């Protein structure tokens, strides 16, 4: 697809099943890796790996590694971990 004038392509693959500990519980998840390439004025790559819970329909853990260059540079490495599946009221 294109985002404005930037060409973007994504590839995703399910790597494996792996439990993730959240709030003291081991929850079933699928590990999915998505790699995106951006061209044009902002060439770069973004790789997301996330542990998807079919039961809760949300990521339990998420890793992002992004390197964008061109007229603007952006390097990001993020690690996100869900602390609880219980809603806060």
Steps between C-alpha positions, in 0.01 A plus 500: 500500500603865503494747786481828311797472263680227699484140378456254789501119497432263791555128551367305798556147618392295800820361652380273780274458803648623827351569845549845653483574873256781577401583856630166627309295240650322198285593201508330161613714208615489139831673424459709184772694319414782259767674293426822316714681245450867413646664190505845348621797704495295825649157425522257786386187674269424791482157661225424750493175697192450711355226716131494403238361738203353311312478833526873575541621138799720590878488515646378829850610406631715213849574371564777243826568315481789251769674295382778265737725303476777242394858565402387851674228705325288760649209696267326743541189711202430727402212726143497631358248749139478617485504881143377547198387303270629775342837412583788735190675632 
